[in-house]
């Protein structure tokens, strides 16, 4: 069972339908900061967005938060030092890959 992390541990909770996004999002994803990697729902490992095996889209912020929390616990990391963020993401059916709506987020601005 995952430890309980604050709702804002991986960024402020958001509703996909109320965000002014540059392109439509299909769901919520857990991004490893400084990388083009998302948490795969099946393997619970981080895979590159171009990996065809990647299944990274969660239906809600809460589901993505739970997955991020479980990954942190499994890695023995704290919420203060984690390298994760919940982000809007999409799947491009033509390219057959996930799309990071905001690109690769960095730990430092």
C-alpha positions as CSV (number, residue, x, y, z in Angstrom):
1,X,0.0,0.0,0.0
2,X,1.4,3.4,-1.0
3,X,2.1,6.1,1.6
4,X,-0.3,9.0,1.5
5,X,1.4,12.0,-0.3
6,X,-0.2,15.4,-0.4
7,X,-2.5,16.2,-3.3
8,X,0.1,18.7,-4.6
9,X,3.1,16.3,-4.3
10,X,3.3,15.9,-8.1
11,X,2.1,19.4,-9.1
12,X,-1.2,21.1,-8.5
13,X,-4.3,19.0,-9.2
14,X,-5.9,20.0,-12.5
15,X,-8.9,19.1,-14.7
16,X,-7.9,18.4,-18.3
17,X,-11.1,19.9,-19.6
18,X,-10.5,23.3,-18.0
19,X,-6.9,23.7,-19.1
20,X,-6.1,25.9,-22.1
21,X,-3.8,23.4,-23.8
22,X,-1.9,23.9,-27.1
23,X,-3.3,20.5,-28.3
24,X,-6.0,18.2,-26.8
25,X,-5.0,15.8,-24.0
26,X,-6.2,12.2,-23.8
27,X,-5.4,11.7,-20.1
28,X,-3.0,12.3,-17.2
29,X,0.5,10.9,-17.2
30,X,3.3,10.6,-14.6
31,X,6.4,12.2,-16.2
32,X,10.0,11.6,-14.9
33,X,11.4,15.2,-14.8
34,X,14.3,16.0,-17.1
35,X,13.4,13.0,-19.3
36,X,10.9,12.1,-22.1
37,X,9.7,9.1,-20.0
38,X,6.3,8.3,-18.7
39,X,5.2,5.8,-16.1
40,X,3.8,2.7,-17.8
41,X,0.6,1.5,-16.2
42,X,1.3,-2.2,-16.7
43,X,5.0,-2.6,-15.8
44,X,5.2,0.4,-13.3
45,X,8.5,1.3,-15.0
46,X,9.4,4.5,-16.8
47,X,9.5,4.1,-20.6
48,X,10.4,6.6,-23.4
49,X,7.3,8.2,-25.0
50,X,8.3,6.6,-28.3
51,X,8.2,3.1,-26.9
52,X,5.3,1.3,-28.5
53,X,4.7,-0.8,-25.4
54,X,4.1,2.3,-23.3
55,X,0.6,2.6,-21.8
56,X,0.8,5.8,-19.8
57,X,-2.6,7.5,-19.8
58,X,-4.6,7.6,-16.6
59,X,-8.3,8.6,-16.6
60,X,-8.0,11.0,-13.6
61,X,-5.5,13.0,-11.6
62,X,-6.2,10.8,-8.6
63,X,-5.3,7.6,-10.5
64,X,-2.0,9.2,-11.7
65,X,-1.3,10.4,-8.2
66,X,-1.8,6.9,-6.8
67,X,0.5,5.4,-9.4
68,X,3.2,8.1,-8.7
69,X,2.9,7.5,-5.0
70,X,3.3,3.7,-5.4
71,X,6.3,4.2,-7.6
72,X,7.9,6.5,-5.1
73,X,7.3,4.0,-2.3
74,X,8.7,1.2,-4.3
75,X,11.9,3.2,-5.0
76,X,12.3,4.3,-1.4
77,X,12.1,8.0,-2.3
78,X,10.4,10.8,-0.5
79,X,7.9,13.3,-1.8
80,X,10.5,16.1,-1.2
81,X,13.2,14.6,-3.5
82,X,11.1,12.8,-6.1
83,X,11.7,13.5,-9.8
84,X,8.0,13.2,-10.9
85,X,5.1,15.4,-12.1
86,X,1.6,14.6,-13.3
87,X,1.1,16.1,-16.7
88,X,-1.5,16.2,-19.5
89,X,-0.6,13.9,-22.3
90,X,-2.0,12.5,-25.5
91,X,-1.6,9.5,-27.8
92,X,-1.0,10.1,-31.5
93,X,-2.6,7.3,-33.4
94,X,-0.7,8.1,-36.6
95,X,2.7,8.1,-35.0
96,X,1.7,5.4,-32.5
97,X,3.3,7.2,-29.6
98,X,2.5,9.3,-26.6
99,X,2.8,13.1,-26.8
100,X,4.0,15.3,-23.9
101,X,1.7,18.3,-24.3
102,X,4.2,20.6,-22.5
103,X,7.4,18.8,-23.6
104,X,10.0,17.6,-21.2
105,X,9.6,19.3,-17.9
106,X,12.8,20.2,-16.0
107,X,13.6,20.1,-12.3
108,X,15.2,23.5,-12.6
109,X,13.7,26.5,-14.6
